[in-house]
């Protein structure tokens, strides 16, 4: 580890540093016609969003508000010119035929009949997970791969939570393997890390802990990564900048060997808003250039979280983000 990337004395970012290399490509966010030209030509065949050795992907959440089956999501990803995705567990399991969960009211407001129906459906889901074949998941992998898209991560946000059986945890790891994913993402939790560490090591599938604005420069100086060598970080650089007013680059340099993936978004400091790429305070371009320079191979996944303009849609806006990344890595 190089001394200059140690986080013992983290520095507050100046606005110039925050905007850094992003300023050079910021104009792209204002030129949708030019940005979509390259993507449109690309989507005629299989997409390829690896630029300068850096794999640009996206996550299912980028297409929120649109129909959300696994087949729908694949269509959006290809139309966006993207060849890699972090796929949410819900459409994955629906594709495989998971029993639907009974609807109930808020906790404490359900009738006894509703509560029993929810409990019954949860038990049905559990038994289904413990017995289902991996063939449907392998078929989903083939569907995506045949279209030119790799499923590099699957998100099971509650994996390892209290109350989840060991058999169900094993099922989630088997699903990840069947999809060809190198990791599973969930929210930050030291309790989950303690439980998942040995299981992740057994399966040799990474767990990437996702941060919102609660992460600080010291978060991973604690024991959370010590519970297993396959525990890692799903580092959201936009949330980190918004929550700390600091550059994400020292974190990436320090923990690059434990990063499963990045989430790319451009937020303003002081818990500021999500902005189109190049218009916020997150040094998206500088981060991408760092990955290219260091030849680090973890994916950088677009998370479209800024408001979609009325004359656009999530697919078109995600395509703009792809083109921003491509220009930053040119």
VMD Tcl script that draws the C-alpha trace (Angstrom):
set ca {
  {0.00 0.00 0.00}
  {1.39 3.36 -0.97}
  {1.77 5.76 1.94}
  {0.18 8.68 0.17}
  {-3.19 6.96 -0.06}
  {-3.53 6.19 3.65}
  {-6.65 7.75 5.14}
  {-5.27 8.78 8.54}
  {-5.33 12.41 7.47}
  {-8.08 12.69 4.86}
  {-8.32 16.04 3.17}
  {-11.40 18.04 2.44}
  {-11.83 18.46 -1.29}
  {-11.61 21.83 -2.87}
  {-14.31 22.55 -5.42}
  {-11.62 22.57 -8.14}
  {-10.52 19.06 -7.15}
  {-14.09 17.84 -6.95}
  {-14.92 19.01 -10.42}
  {-11.45 18.17 -11.74}
  {-11.47 16.12 -14.90}
  {-15.25 16.17 -15.01}
  {-15.19 19.73 -16.33}
  {-13.48 18.62 -19.52}
  {-16.43 16.44 -20.45}
  {-19.24 18.28 -18.71}
  {-20.48 19.72 -22.00}
  {-21.52 16.22 -23.05}
  {-24.36 16.27 -20.57}
  {-25.78 19.24 -22.46}
  {-25.57 17.67 -25.94}
  {-27.97 14.72 -26.03}
  {-28.07 14.49 -29.81}
  {-24.31 14.06 -30.12}
  {-24.18 11.68 -27.19}
  {-26.82 9.32 -28.51}
  {-25.33 9.08 -32.00}
  {-22.61 6.62 -31.02}
  {-24.88 4.57 -28.80}
  {-27.52 4.21 -31.50}
  {-25.00 2.71 -33.88}
  {-23.67 0.43 -31.16}
  {-27.01 -1.09 -30.21}
  {-27.58 -2.44 -33.74}
  {-25.44 -5.42 -32.64}
  {-24.30 -6.60 -29.26}
  {-23.42 -3.76 -26.87}
  {-19.87 -3.16 -25.71}
  {-19.39 -0.69 -22.85}
  {-15.81 -1.51 -21.95}
  {-13.80 1.63 -22.69}
  {-10.05 1.88 -22.15}
  {-10.16 -1.39 -20.24}
  {-12.82 -0.08 -17.82}
  {-16.13 -1.96 -17.73}
  {-19.03 0.47 -17.58}
  {-22.24 -1.16 -16.42}
  {-25.50 -0.15 -14.84}
  {-27.91 -1.33 -12.17}
  {-31.57 -2.25 -12.40}
  {-32.57 0.87 -10.44}
  {-31.55 3.07 -13.38}
  {-34.73 1.94 -15.16}
  {-37.15 2.45 -12.28}
  {-40.60 3.49 -13.37}
  {-40.48 1.27 -16.44}
  {-41.88 -2.29 -16.68}
  {-39.40 -4.37 -14.71}
  {-39.29 -7.99 -15.79}
  {-35.88 -9.55 -16.47}
  {-36.68 -9.47 -20.19}
  {-37.69 -5.78 -20.02}
  {-34.48 -4.87 -18.21}
  {-32.35 -6.70 -20.78}
  {-34.02 -4.69 -23.54}
  {-33.27 -1.40 -21.77}
  {-29.66 -2.35 -21.08}
  {-28.99 -3.23 -24.72}
  {-30.72 -0.05 -25.91}
  {-28.50 1.94 -23.54}
  {-25.39 0.40 -25.14}
  {-24.37 -1.41 -21.96}
  {-22.79 -4.85 -21.77}
  {-22.80 -5.52 -18.00}
  {-25.33 -5.19 -15.19}
  {-25.91 -5.46 -11.46}
  {-29.31 -7.15 -11.55}
  {-31.84 -6.89 -8.74}
  {-32.91 -10.15 -7.17}
  {-36.66 -9.56 -7.57}
  {-36.86 -9.83 -11.38}
  {-34.31 -12.66 -11.26}
  {-36.49 -14.74 -8.95}
  {-39.67 -13.84 -10.81}
  {-38.08 -15.16 -14.01}
  {-37.35 -18.42 -12.18}
  {-40.96 -18.71 -10.95}
  {-40.85 -17.70 -7.28}
  {-44.32 -17.83 -5.66}
  {-45.83 -14.38 -5.23}
  {-45.80 -12.89 -1.75}
  {-49.27 -12.23 -0.35}
  {-50.11 -8.57 0.09}
  {-50.82 -7.24 3.54}
  {-51.07 -3.87 5.21}
  {-48.47 -2.12 7.29}
  {-47.04 -4.01 10.22}
  {-49.48 -3.64 13.11}
  {-52.35 -2.75 10.76}
  {-52.93 -6.16 9.17}
  {-55.90 -8.28 10.11}
  {-55.23 -11.73 11.53}
  {-56.28 -13.24 8.21}
  {-53.88 -11.01 6.27}
  {-51.03 -11.79 8.66}
  {-51.55 -15.53 8.28}
  {-51.67 -15.22 4.49}
  {-48.39 -13.29 4.44}
  {-46.71 -15.81 6.75}
  {-47.95 -18.69 4.61}
  {-46.65 -17.13 1.39}
  {-43.29 -16.41 3.00}
  {-43.01 -20.05 4.00}
  {-43.94 -21.06 0.44}
  {-41.18 -18.82 -0.90}
  {-38.67 -20.30 1.53}
  {-39.52 -23.87 0.59}
  {-39.36 -22.94 -3.09}
  {-35.89 -21.45 -2.65}
  {-34.66 -24.54 -0.83}
  {-35.82 -26.87 -3.60}
  {-35.74 -24.98 -6.90}
  {-33.45 -26.12 -9.71}
  {-30.80 -23.72 -10.99}
  {-31.84 -24.42 -14.60}
  {-34.02 -21.31 -14.90}
  {-31.19 -19.14 -13.59}
  {-28.81 -20.71 -16.08}
  {-31.38 -19.97 -18.79}
  {-31.53 -16.35 -17.66}
  {-27.76 -16.12 -17.82}
  {-27.82 -17.50 -21.38}
  {-30.56 -15.05 -22.38}
  {-28.44 -12.11 -21.22}
  {-25.13 -13.47 -22.51}
  {-26.61 -14.20 -25.94}
  {-27.63 -10.54 -26.11}
  {-24.08 -9.46 -25.18}
  {-24.76 -8.63 -21.53}
  {-22.97 -10.13 -18.52}
  {-24.67 -10.30 -15.12}
  {-21.64 -9.41 -13.03}
  {-23.54 -8.84 -9.76}
  {-26.92 -9.83 -8.35}
  {-28.44 -7.79 -5.52}
  {-30.09 -9.64 -2.66}
  {-30.40 -6.76 -0.23}
  {-31.39 -8.76 2.84}
  {-28.92 -11.64 2.55}
  {-27.49 -12.45 5.96}
  {-30.15 -10.63 7.95}
  {-31.32 -12.06 11.26}
  {-34.01 -14.66 10.75}
  {-32.73 -15.86 7.38}
  {-31.92 -19.55 7.39}
  {-28.50 -20.89 6.41}
  {-30.20 -22.86 3.64}
  {-31.65 -19.69 2.15}
  {-28.27 -17.96 2.27}
  {-26.70 -20.90 0.44}
  {-29.46 -20.66 -2.17}
  {-28.60 -17.03 -2.90}
  {-24.95 -17.90 -3.45}
  {-25.94 -20.75 -5.78}
  {-28.11 -18.34 -7.77}
  {-25.18 -15.93 -8.12}
  {-23.00 -18.76 -9.45}
  {-25.70 -19.90 -11.89}
  {-25.98 -16.36 -13.26}
  {-22.21 -16.10 -13.70}
  {-22.05 -13.26 -11.16}
  {-18.85 -12.61 -9.27}
  {-20.65 -11.07 -6.33}
  {-23.78 -10.20 -4.37}
  {-24.54 -6.73 -3.05}
  {-26.37 -5.68 0.12}
  {-26.41 -2.73 2.51}
  {-23.69 -2.06 5.08}
  {-24.04 -4.28 8.16}
  {-21.35 -5.60 10.47}
  {-23.74 -8.24 11.83}
  {-24.33 -9.50 8.29}
  {-20.57 -9.44 7.63}
  {-19.92 -11.69 10.63}
  {-22.44 -14.20 9.37}
  {-21.68 -14.04 5.66}
  {-17.88 -13.98 5.80}
  {-17.28 -17.76 6.17}
  {-20.10 -18.59 3.72}
  {-18.78 -16.21 1.06}
  {-15.32 -17.72 1.47}
  {-16.78 -21.20 1.01}
  {-18.59 -20.26 -2.20}
  {-15.84 -17.91 -3.43}
  {-18.48 -15.30 -4.28}
  {-17.96 -11.75 -3.01}
  {-20.35 -9.79 -0.84}
  {-20.18 -6.09 -1.69}
  {-21.46 -3.76 1.02}
  {-23.24 -0.73 -0.42}
  {-23.04 2.69 1.20}
  {-25.34 5.64 1.31}
  {-24.25 8.88 2.96}
  {-23.52 7.14 6.28}
  {-20.07 6.04 5.10}
  {-17.05 7.94 6.42}
  {-13.33 7.66 5.60}
  {-13.02 5.43 8.69}
  {-15.87 2.99 7.96}
  {-13.65 0.25 6.59}
  {-10.88 0.82 9.11}
  {-13.16 -1.13 11.46}
  {-13.54 -4.91 11.46}
  {-16.25 -5.29 8.80}
  {-13.89 -6.66 6.11}
  {-12.01 -8.88 8.56}
  {-14.70 -11.54 8.79}
  {-13.87 -13.08 5.41}
  {-11.57 -12.58 2.44}
  {-14.57 -12.50 0.07}
  {-16.18 -9.56 1.85}
  {-15.81 -6.35 -0.11}
  {-17.17 -2.94 -1.01}
  {-19.83 -1.76 -3.43}
  {-18.67 1.85 -3.29}
  {-21.19 4.55 -4.21}
  {-18.98 7.53 -5.01}
  {-21.84 10.04 -5.30}
  {-23.30 9.26 -1.90}
  {-19.81 9.40 -0.38}
  {-19.12 12.88 -1.78}
  {-22.54 14.15 -0.70}
  {-22.14 12.79 2.83}
  {-18.50 13.68 3.52}
  {-17.53 16.53 1.15}
  {-14.40 14.48 0.42}
  {-12.90 12.91 -2.66}
  {-13.71 9.23 -3.19}
  {-10.34 8.66 -4.84}
  {-8.32 7.95 -1.63}
  {-10.91 5.31 -0.66}
  {-10.62 3.66 -4.07}
  {-6.82 3.72 -3.94}
  {-6.71 2.30 -0.43}
  {-9.30 -0.46 -0.87}
  {-9.07 -1.24 -4.58}
  {-8.33 -4.90 -3.88}
  {-11.57 -5.22 -1.87}
  {-13.88 -3.27 -4.20}
  {-16.49 -5.40 -5.93}
  {-17.89 -2.50 -7.96}
  {-18.52 1.23 -8.00}
  {-21.83 3.00 -8.30}
  {-21.48 6.08 -10.47}
  {-23.67 9.07 -9.79}
  {-22.93 12.79 -9.65}
  {-24.12 14.43 -6.43}
  {-23.39 17.81 -4.95}
  {-21.62 18.22 -1.62}
  {-23.43 18.94 1.67}
  {-25.97 16.17 0.98}
  {-26.79 17.90 -2.27}
  {-28.91 16.79 -5.18}
  {-28.22 14.18 -7.82}
  {-27.22 15.87 -11.07}
  {-26.57 14.82 -14.67}
  {-23.00 13.58 -15.04}
  {-20.58 16.50 -15.14}
  {-22.91 18.97 -13.38}
  {-22.44 17.92 -9.75}
  {-19.44 17.83 -7.40}
  {-18.50 14.16 -7.80}
  {-15.28 13.64 -9.83}
  {-16.77 10.90 -12.01}
  {-14.32 11.46 -14.87}
  {-11.28 11.49 -12.57}
  {-12.40 8.24 -10.96}
  {-12.80 6.55 -14.33}
  {-9.41 7.80 -15.47}
  {-7.88 6.38 -12.27}
  {-9.35 2.94 -13.04}
  {-7.98 3.11 -16.56}
  {-4.53 4.24 -15.44}
  {-4.22 1.59 -12.71}
  {-5.81 -1.15 -14.87}
  {-8.24 -2.09 -12.08}
  {-10.89 -4.45 -13.38}
  {-13.89 -3.97 -11.08}
  {-16.91 -2.54 -12.92}
  {-18.15 1.02 -12.65}
  {-21.94 0.90 -12.72}
  {-24.12 3.83 -13.69}
  {-26.93 4.46 -11.21}
  {-29.27 6.91 -12.89}
  {-30.71 8.82 -9.97}
  {-31.10 12.40 -11.17}
  {-34.62 13.42 -12.26}
  {-35.40 12.33 -15.82}
  {-36.39 15.32 -18.00}
  {-39.99 15.33 -19.22}
  {-38.89 15.02 -22.86}
  {-36.65 12.01 -22.14}
  {-36.77 8.59 -20.47}
  {-34.47 6.43 -18.30}
  {-33.07 4.53 -21.27}
  {-32.04 7.69 -23.12}
  {-30.60 9.27 -19.95}
  {-28.61 6.14 -19.13}
  {-27.26 6.19 -22.68}
  {-26.08 9.77 -22.09}
  {-24.25 8.60 -18.97}
  {-22.59 5.84 -20.99}
  {-21.35 8.35 -23.52}
  {-20.04 10.61 -20.76}
  {-18.03 7.68 -19.42}
  {-16.77 6.78 -22.89}
  {-15.51 10.32 -23.47}
  {-13.88 10.43 -20.03}
  {-11.97 7.26 -20.90}
  {-11.00 8.24 -24.45}
}
mol new
graphics top color blue
foreach p $ca { graphics top sphere $p radius 0.5 }
foreach p [lrange $ca 0 end-1] q [lrange $ca 1 end] { graphics top cylinder $p $q radius 0.2 }
display resetview
